[in-house]
Amino acid sequence: MKLNELKVGDKVEVASAWGRGPIHVGTIQDVLDDVKNGREGIDYVTEHGVNHWAYIDQVIKKLAK
């Protein structure tokens, strides 16, 4: 997935724990050129209302709204 394919409000599947953890489904709150350590990524909130961030390579796919 590329950063320019995502926008605020998109629903996505994310591999948590730097790609090694469980899959989260969340809604993007922000799309960032530098989410952490100079890398592209997103801020998102899960269906349970928990806020997270993820590097772009952790985003598995965009889901239908």
CORHULIN-V828467 format. One line per field, one symbol per residue. ss: DSSP state (a for helix, b for strand, c for the rest). psi: psi as a letter, one per 20 degrees, with the letter a starting at -180 (. if undefined). burial: 1 if it has 16 or more other ideal C-beta (glycine too) atoms within 10 Angstrom, else 0. A space follows every 50 residues. Layout:
BEGIN
ss = ???
psi = ???
burial = ???
END
This chain:
BEGIN
ss = ccaaacccccbbbbbcccccccbbbbbbbbbbbbbbccbbbbbbbbcccc bbbbbaaabbbbbcc
psi = qqgiiqrpiqpqpporlkiiarpqprpphqpphnhqkjqqaqprprijjp prrqqhiiogqpqq.
burial = 10000100010101100000000101110010001000011111000000 000111011100000
END
